[in-house]
Amino acid sequence: MTDDAYLCMNIVIGIDPGYGRCGFSIIEEVDRSWKCVTHGVFTTSKEQKHADRLVEIADDFQSIVDTHH
């Protein structure tokens, strides 16, 4: 494999699923090693309807993808 093959960027999103608390991490390959770009937890309120909680989590993930794509 040539060095040119490493010119593409690899980004991985890890997800620890849940609807009360949903963890995430984004790692990126840099110079043939991996570094953490960001990580965190999305939380939703128990008082919300289940469907509304899922929509909120989906919106949070969309924001992360839009920021780090």
C-alpha positions in Angstrom: 0.0 0.0 0.0 1.4 3.4 -0.9 1.3 6.5 1.3 -1.3 8.0 -1.1 -3.8 5.5 0.3 -3.6 7.3 3.7 -4.7 10.6 2.2 -8.3 9.8 2.9 -9.6 10.8 6.4 -11.1 8.1 8.6 -13.6 9.2 11.3 -15.5 6.8 13.5 -18.5 7.6 15.7 -19.0 5.3 18.7 -22.4 5.2 20.4 -23.4 3.9 23.8 -27.1 3.7 23.3 -29.9 4.9 25.6 -32.7 7.3 25.6 -32.2 8.8 29.1 -28.5 9.1 28.6 -26.8 8.4 25.3 -23.0 8.4 25.1 -20.9 9.1 22.1 -17.3 9.5 21.0 -15.7 10.6 17.7 -12.2 9.4 16.9 -10.1 10.3 13.8 -7.2 8.6 12.2 -4.2 11.0 12.0 -0.8 9.9 10.8 -1.8 6.2 11.0 -2.9 6.5 14.7 -6.2 7.4 16.3 -7.1 10.5 18.4 -10.2 11.4 20.2 -11.9 14.4 18.5 -14.8 14.7 21.0 -16.9 12.7 23.4 -19.9 13.3 25.6 -23.4 12.4 26.7 -26.8 13.5 25.4 -29.5 13.5 28.0 -33.3 13.7 27.8 -35.9 14.3 30.5 -38.0 11.5 31.9 -41.0 13.8 31.7 -40.8 13.8 27.9 -42.7 11.3 25.7 -40.5 8.4 24.5 -40.9 9.5 20.9 -39.9 13.1 21.7 -36.8 11.8 23.5 -35.8 9.9 20.4 -36.3 12.9 18.2 -34.1 15.0 20.5 -31.3 12.4 20.5 -31.6 12.1 16.7 -31.3 15.9 16.4 -28.2 15.9 18.8 -26.5 13.3 16.6 -27.3 15.1 13.4 -25.6 18.2 14.9 -22.5 16.2 15.8 -22.4 14.6 12.3 -22.8 18.0 10.6 -20.0 19.5 12.7 -17.5 16.6 12.2 -18.2 15.3 8.7 
